[in-house]
Amino acid sequence: MDLYWDRISNHLIIIGLITGLFYQIQKQGIGAGIMAVFIGMGISMIILYPLFLVRGIGAGDVKLFMVAGCFLDPQNLIYSIVAAFLIGAFISLIKIIINFFMKKKQKAKTIHFSVPILFGTLLIMGGVL
């Protein structure tokens, strides 16, 4: 949805959070699973909310990382965040180079950060890429 409408639906975020909660409960039990979900969501908020406040990323990106935090342990979540920002930087660099050589003005000065979030998370979750 982010690529077409420039926003991530809250319905999808809620489905992801509930799925992550059930995943952690199945994996670790009720108490530890609920705690793991809140820790993952909290880490995402602590790291990314300041970037949202200075308009570095959008609220949907923060919420999407909170969903990833429901599935990943804290160390892999941090790795996923770093990987997503590196992938986003690479995509931005490619965009700048293409616009420079095509000699055209850039319409939007942003990228859809949901794509780097997806690739960074998949890469950390198991080297899917």
N, C-alpha and C positions, 0 to 999 in steps of 0.2 A: 504494500500500500504506500510505502514511503516514496517509491520511485514515481508513482503516478500523481498522488495528491499532496506530496510533501508533508505527510503526517502519518503517524502510526496509530491505528485504532486502539482505543482503550479496551475494546472487547477482546482483541487479540492479546493484549497485555494481561488481562484478567485470566484468560484461558491458559496462558503460559505460566502465570503464577500458581494457579491451581494445579496444573500438571506437575510443576516443579515440587510443590508441596507433597503431592501424592508420591512422586518419585522418591523424595527424601524419606518420607514415612515408610515406604516399602523397603528402602535400602537400610535405614538406621533405626527404625522404630518410631513410635509417636513422639516421645519427648525429644530425643536427639534429632529427629527429622525436622520438627518444628523449629528447634533452635538453629539448625543448619540453614534453614530458609531465611530466618531473621538475620543471621550473621551475614549471609551472602547479600541480602538486600541492603543491610546496613553498610557494608563495605562499599558497595556501589554508590550509595548516597554520599558517604563521607568523601570518597575520592572525586566523584563527578559533579556533585551539586555546586561546588564553587565555580566549576567551568560553565555550568548552566547560568549562574548569576552574572557572569561577565559575557554571556552570549557566545561562549566558545562552542557549545553544543546545545541541542534542543532538548526539551523535556522528554520527548519520545525516546531519545537516545539514552537518557538516564534510566527511564522505565525499562527499556529493552535490556540494558545491562543488569537491572534488578532481576529480570527474568533469568538471564544467564547465571546470576548469582544463586538462583534457586537450584541450579543443576550442578554447579562447579564448587569445588572446595575453595577456601579463601586464596590459597597460593595460585591455583589455576585461574581463578577469577582475575587476579591482578595481572597474570601473564596474558590473559585474554584481552584485558583493557589495553595493555602495552602493545600487543600484536595488532589490535584494531586501529590504534593511533598510528602505528607504523605503516599499516596498509593504507590508511586514509591519507597519510603524507605522500605515499608513493602515487596514489591515484591523483592527488592534487598536483604533484609534479608533472605527471603525464599530461594532465589537462593544460597546465601552463605551457608546456613545450608544444603541444598541438596547437594551441591558440597563437603562440608566437610564430610558428612556421606557417600557419594558415592566414596570418595577418588579419584576424577578425576580432572584434570586440567580444568579450565574454558576457553572456546574458546574466547568468547567476554567478556570484562569487562564492558559492558554497558547493559542497558535495553532499550526496545523500549518504549520511554516515551509517545508515542501517546496513549497507553492503559491507563496509569494513568490519562492522560488529559481527555480522554473520560469518565472514571468512576468518576473522580472528578467533572467534569462539570455536568454530569447527576445527581449526588448526590445533588449538590447545586441547580440545576434547579427545582427540585421537589421531591427529595428523591426517584428517580426511582429505585435505588438499594435496 
